[in-house]
């Protein structure tokens, strides 16, 4: 599952960056950039923690902060 989630994360990051570059070059309208970047941001924040999370040590439940 991790390779699939990494791919989704990468595609969503591209969905944030590429339309901005397209707008800079005059290829894409501003409304399309806003909606694509919003959708890419939401998907990125959902997908990325799934593969970047780390396992906590065994005794982490015993530590009081």
Sine and cosine of phi, psi and omega as CSV:
sin_phi,cos_phi,sin_psi,cos_psi,sin_omega,cos_omega
0.00,0.00,-0.51,0.86,-0.04,-1.00
-0.87,0.49,-0.69,0.73,0.03,-1.00
-0.89,0.46,-0.57,0.82,0.01,-1.00
-0.93,0.37,-0.69,0.73,0.00,-1.00
-0.92,0.38,-0.60,0.80,0.07,-1.00
-0.89,0.45,-0.65,0.76,0.03,-1.00
-0.90,0.43,-0.69,0.73,0.04,-1.00
-0.88,0.48,-0.66,0.75,0.02,-1.00
-0.89,0.45,-0.68,0.73,0.01,-1.00
-0.92,0.40,-0.67,0.74,0.02,-1.00
-0.91,0.42,-0.65,0.76,0.01,-1.00
-0.93,0.37,-0.57,0.82,0.08,-1.00
-0.91,0.40,-0.62,0.78,0.08,-1.00
-0.91,0.41,-0.57,0.82,0.03,-1.00
-0.92,0.39,-0.35,0.94,0.08,-1.00
-1.00,0.09,-0.66,0.75,-0.15,-0.99
-1.00,0.08,-0.68,0.73,-0.11,-0.99
-0.91,0.41,-0.67,0.74,0.06,-1.00
-0.89,0.45,-0.52,0.85,0.06,-1.00
-0.91,0.42,-0.66,0.75,0.07,-1.00
-0.91,0.41,-0.64,0.77,0.05,-1.00
-0.89,0.45,-0.61,0.79,0.06,-1.00
-0.92,0.39,-0.64,0.77,0.02,-1.00
-0.88,0.47,-0.60,0.80,0.00,-1.00
-1.00,0.08,-0.10,1.00,0.03,-1.00
0.99,0.11,0.35,0.94,-0.04,-1.00
-1.00,-0.09,-0.37,0.93,-0.12,-0.99
-0.77,-0.64,0.59,-0.81,0.04,-1.00
-0.98,0.22,0.32,-0.95,-0.07,-1.00
-0.91,0.42,-0.65,0.76,-0.01,-1.00
-0.89,0.46,-0.64,0.77,0.03,-1.00
-0.91,0.42,-0.63,0.78,0.03,-1.00
-0.90,0.44,-0.70,0.72,-0.03,-1.00
-0.88,0.47,-0.73,0.68,-0.05,-1.00
-0.94,0.33,-0.64,0.77,0.01,-1.00
-0.92,0.39,-0.67,0.74,0.02,-1.00
-0.91,0.41,-0.61,0.79,0.04,-1.00
-0.90,0.43,-0.73,0.68,0.01,-1.00
-0.89,0.45,-0.68,0.73,0.03,-1.00
-0.89,0.45,-0.62,0.79,0.03,-1.00
-0.91,0.42,-0.70,0.71,0.00,-1.00
-0.89,0.46,-0.72,0.69,0.00,-1.00
-0.91,0.42,-0.63,0.78,-0.01,-1.00
-0.89,0.45,-0.68,0.73,0.00,-1.00
-0.93,0.36,-0.38,0.93,0.07,-1.00
-0.99,0.11,-0.68,0.73,-0.13,-0.99
-0.99,0.17,-0.64,0.77,-0.13,-0.99
-0.90,0.44,-0.69,0.72,0.02,-1.00
-0.89,0.45,-0.34,0.94,0.01,-1.00
-0.92,0.39,-0.54,0.84,-0.01,-1.00
-0.95,-0.31,-0.24,0.97,0.01,-1.00
-1.00,-0.09,-0.12,0.99,-0.02,-1.00
-0.92,0.40,0.43,-0.90,-0.01,-1.00
-0.88,-0.47,0.44,-0.90,0.05,-1.00
-0.98,0.19,0.70,-0.71,0.03,-1.00
-0.99,0.16,0.49,-0.87,0.05,-1.00
-0.88,0.47,0.33,-0.94,-0.05,-1.00
-0.87,0.49,-0.63,0.78,-0.07,-1.00
-1.00,0.02,0.22,0.98,-0.05,-1.00
-0.91,0.42,-0.46,0.89,0.02,-1.00
-0.95,0.30,-0.32,0.95,-0.02,-1.00
-1.00,-0.01,-0.13,0.99,-0.03,-1.00
-1.00,0.03,0.78,-0.62,0.02,-1.00
-0.98,-0.22,0.79,-0.62,-0.02,-1.00
-0.95,-0.30,0.00,0.00,0.00,0.00
